[in-house]
Amino acid sequence: MLIKRWLYNTGILEYWNTGILEYWNTGILEYWNTGILEYWSTGILEYWNTGILEYWSTGVLEYWNTGILEYWSTGVLEYWNTGILEYWNTGILEYWSTGVLEYWNTGILEYWSTGVLEYWNTGILEYWNTGILEYWNTGILEYWNTGILEYWNTGILEYWNTGVLEYWSTGALEYWNTGVLEYWSTGVLEYWSTGVLEYWSTGVLEYWNTGVLEYWSTGVLEYWSTGVLEYWNTGILEYWSTGVLEYWNTGVLEYWNTGILEYWNTGILEYWNTGILEYWNTGILEYWSTGILEYWSTGALK
């Protein structure tokens, strides 16, 4: 049987066989054997020995000694003194004061105010509104919508869909699938697999492993290690260190600094500035302007 009694001059009803005290002028029920205060006018239960307030009409538990609000109907914990919301059924922490979402079961931090996803267990930052992935532990930026990798600590841009490496500190482009380096600031193409440098602004090819320069616009090959110029479209070799021109398709050597032509396949020397032909294998000098033959071995003139 429920027995009530008024505690004199206090406004309290005691249900003494249930352990309940009703403060009827304040709307509070105290369950003193369980440590609960019920504010029935506001829908609050206070567990005073555990520091918990339960707002049963809204589904909220307030742990006032730890600064936590638990919305048990939605699975949210709010740490109001730190500005954190924890969605414990989805594994998400929301730092609303800084605009960060932490997906702690996947290792992702989302900075929604700046559009950045940080994969902290792999060292990747994803700027999803600009299409950039930053691998901060390797110094790489990946522009995934353009197919570019930027190695910012070495000054290299890699266009992986075209096979090009750009060294922006030196102004070089490397076409790694064709073995070509292009120095666009100086107008040079280097074919490193064949040892050729092409100076496209001047029309020169340099074969650096053989010591040859090819001037393809004029048809000249320069062997700089031996001092020879070859005019391959005219059949002439010029030995500029000795002053000799060799017409290899006619068998003629021209000593241009002495005025001598040597027909080496016939044994004739022509001194063109004096009008003399020397047949050196027969010992004859021919003065063709006067029609005289001199046999120098015998001293005879004919």
C-alpha positions in Angstrom: 0.0 0.0 0.0 1.3 3.5 -1.0 1.6 5.6 2.1 2.1 9.4 1.7 2.9 11.8 4.5 3.6 15.5 4.6 6.9 16.6 6.1 5.6 19.5 8.2 6.1 23.0 6.8 8.5 21.9 4.0 6.1 21.4 1.0 7.4 17.8 0.6 5.4 14.6 0.2 7.3 11.5 1.2 6.3 8.2 -0.3 8.1 6.4 2.5 7.7 2.9 1.3 9.0 3.7 -2.2 11.9 6.0 -1.3 10.4 9.0 -3.2 10.3 12.6 -2.0 8.0 15.0 -4.0 8.8 18.7 -3.7 5.4 19.7 -5.0 6.1 23.5 -5.1 9.2 23.0 -7.3 8.0 20.1 -9.5 10.8 17.8 -8.3 10.7 14.1 -7.5 13.7 12.7 -5.6 14.3 9.0 -5.7 16.7 9.1 -2.7 17.6 5.3 -2.8 18.8 5.5 -6.4 20.2 9.0 -6.4 17.8 10.4 -9.0 16.1 13.8 -9.1 13.2 14.1 -11.6 12.2 17.6 -12.8 8.9 16.5 -14.2 7.9 20.0 -15.4 11.0 20.2 -17.7 11.4 16.5 -18.5 14.8 16.2 -16.8 16.3 13.3 -14.7 19.4 14.2 -12.6 21.6 11.3 -11.5 23.3 13.3 -8.9 25.7 10.6 -7.7 27.0 10.1 -11.3 26.9 13.7 -12.6 24.4 12.9 -15.3 21.3 14.9 -16.5 18.9 13.1 -18.7 16.5 15.1 -20.9 14.2 12.3 -21.7 11.9 14.4 -23.8 14.7 15.1 -26.3 16.8 12.0 -25.8 19.9 13.8 -24.4 22.2 12.8 -21.6 24.4 15.5 -20.1 27.5 14.5 -18.2 28.0 17.8 -16.5 31.2 16.9 -14.7 33.0 15.9 -18.0 31.3 18.4 -20.3 29.7 15.8 -22.6 26.2 15.8 -24.1 25.0 12.4 -25.5 22.2 12.4 -28.0 21.4 8.7 -27.6 18.6 8.7 -30.3 21.1 9.9 -33.0 24.4 8.4 -31.7 26.1 11.7 -31.1 28.4 12.8 -28.3 29.0 16.5 -27.9 32.1 17.6 -26.0 30.9 21.2 -25.5 34.0 22.4 -23.7 36.3 21.3 -26.6 33.9 21.9 -29.6 33.9 18.3 -30.6 30.9 16.2 -31.9 31.5 12.4 -31.9 29.2 10.3 -34.1 30.0 7.0 -32.4 27.9 4.8 -34.6 29.7 6.1 -37.8 33.2 6.6 -36.4 33.3 10.4 -37.0 34.6 13.2 -34.9 33.5 16.7 -35.9 35.5 19.6 -34.6 33.0 22.3 -35.3 35.1 25.2 -34.1 37.8 24.4 -36.7 35.7 22.9 -39.4 37.3 19.4 -39.3 35.7 16.0 -39.6 37.8 13.0 -38.4 36.9 9.6 -39.7 38.9 7.7 -37.0 38.2 4.2 -38.3 39.5 5.1 -41.8 42.4 7.5 -40.9 40.9 10.5 -42.7 40.6 14.1 -41.6 38.2 16.3 -43.7 38.7 20.1 -43.5 35.4 20.9 -45.0 35.9 24.7 -44.8 39.0 24.4 -47.1 38.0 21.4 -49.2 40.9 19.2 -47.9 41.0 15.5 -47.0 44.0 14.3 -45.0 44.8 10.6 -45.0 47.1 10.7 -42.0 48.1 7.0 -42.1 49.3 7.3 -45.7 50.7 10.8 -45.7 48.3 12.1 -48.4 46.4 15.4 -48.6 43.5 15.6 -51.1 42.3 19.0 -52.2 39.1 17.8 -53.7 37.9 21.1 -55.0 41.1 21.7 -57.0 41.9 18.1 -58.0 45.2 17.9 -56.2 46.8 15.0 -54.2 49.7 16.0 -52.0 52.0 13.2 -50.8 53.8 15.2 -48.2 56.2 12.5 -47.0 57.6 12.1 -50.6 57.3 15.7 -51.8 54.9 14.9 -54.6 51.8 16.9 -55.8 49.5 14.9 -58.2 47.1 16.9 -60.3 44.8 14.0 -61.1 42.5 15.9 -63.5 45.4 17.0 -65.7 47.7 14.0 -65.4 50.6 15.9 -63.8 53.0 14.9 -61.0 55.0 17.7 -59.4 58.1 16.7 -57.4 58.5 20.0 -55.7 61.7 19.2 -53.8 63.5 18.3 -57.0 61.9 20.9 -59.4 60.4 18.2 -61.8 56.9 18.1 -63.4 55.9 14.7 -64.8 53.2 14.6 -67.4 52.5 10.9 -67.0 49.9 10.6 -69.8 52.3 12.0 -72.4 55.6 10.6 -71.1 57.2 14.0 -70.5 59.4 15.2 -67.6 59.8 19.0 -67.2 62.8 20.2 -65.2 61.5 23.8 -64.5 64.7 24.9 -62.7 66.8 24.3 -65.9 64.2 24.7 -68.6 64.5 21.1 -69.9 61.8 18.7 -71.1 62.6 15.0 -71.1 60.5 12.7 -73.4 61.4 9.6 -71.5 59.6 7.2 -73.9 61.7 8.5 -76.9 65.0 9.3 -75.2 64.9 13.0 -75.9 65.8 16.0 -73.7 64.6 19.4 -74.9 66.2 22.5 -73.5 63.7 25.0 -74.7 65.4 28.0 -73.2 68.5 27.4 -75.4 66.9 25.7 -78.4 68.7 22.3 -77.9 67.4 18.8 -78.3 69.5 16.0 -76.8 68.9 12.4 -78.0 70.7 10.7 -75.1 70.2 7.2 -76.5 72.2 8.0 -79.6 74.5 10.7 -78.3 73.2 13.6 -80.5 72.6 17.2 -79.6 70.4 19.2 -82.1 70.5 23.0 -82.0 67.3 23.6 -83.9 67.6 27.4 -83.8 71.0 27.2 -85.7 70.5 24.0 -87.7 73.4 22.1 -86.1 73.6 18.4 -85.0 76.4 17.5 -82.6 77.4 13.9 -82.3 79.2 14.3 -79.0 80.5 10.7 -78.8 82.2 10.8 -82.2 83.3 14.5 -82.2 81.2 15.5 -85.2 79.1 18.7 -85.9 76.6 18.5 -88.7 75.3 21.7 -90.2 72.3 20.2 -91.9 71.1 23.5 -93.4 74.4 24.0 -95.3 75.4 20.3 -95.8 78.6 20.5 -93.7 80.1 18.0 -91.3 82.8 19.3 -88.9 85.1 16.7 -87.3 86.3 19.1 -84.6 88.7 16.5 -83.1 90.7 16.2 -86.4 90.1 19.7 -87.8 88.2 18.5 -90.9 85.1 20.0 -92.6 83.2 17.8 -95.0 80.9 19.4 -97.5 79.0 16.2 -98.2 76.7 17.7 -100.9 79.8 18.8 -103.0 82.3 16.0 -102.2 84.8 18.3 -100.5 86.9 17.8 -97.4 88.6 20.9 -95.9 91.5 20.4 -93.5 91.4 23.8 -92.1 94.4 23.3 -89.8 96.7 22.6 -92.8 94.9 24.7 -95.5 94.0 21.7 -97.7 90.8 21.0 -99.7 90.3 17.5 -100.9 87.8 16.9 -103.7 87.4 13.2 -103.0 85.1 12.5 -106.0 87.7 13.8 -108.5 91.0 12.8 -106.7 92.2 16.4 -106.3 94.0 18.0 -103.3 94.0 21.9 -103.2 96.6 23.6 -101.0 94.9 26.9 -101.0 97.5 28.7 -99.0 100.3 27.8 -101.5 98.3 27.8 -104.8 98.9 24.1 -105.6 96.5 21.5 -107.0 97.5 17.8 -106.6 95.9 15.2 -108.8 97.0 12.3 -106.6 95.5 9.6 -108.9 97.6 10.9 -111.9 100.8 12.1 -110.2 100.4 15.7 -111.3 101.0 18.9 -109.3 99.5 22.1 -110.7 100.9 25.5 -109.6 97.9 27.5 -110.8 99.3 30.9 -110.0 102.5 30.2 -112.1 101.0 28.1 -114.9 103.2 25.1 -114.2 102.3 21.4 -114.2 104.7 19.0 -112.4 104.6 15.3 -113.3 106.4 14.2 -110.2 106.5 10.5 -111.1 108.3 11.3 -114.4 110.4 14.2 -113.4 108.8 16.7 -116.0 107.7 20.3 -115.5 105.2 21.7 -118.1 104.9 25.4 -118.5 101.6 25.3 -120.3 101.4 29.1 -121.0 104.6 28.8 -123.1 104.4 25.2 -124.2 107.8 24.2 -122.7 108.5 20.9 -121.0 111.4 20.8 -118.6 113.0 17.4 -117.7 114.5 18.5 -114.4 116.3 15.1 -113.8 118.4 15.7 -117.0 118.2 19.5 -117.3 116.7 19.3 -120.8 114.1 21.7 -122.2 111.8 20.7 -125.1 
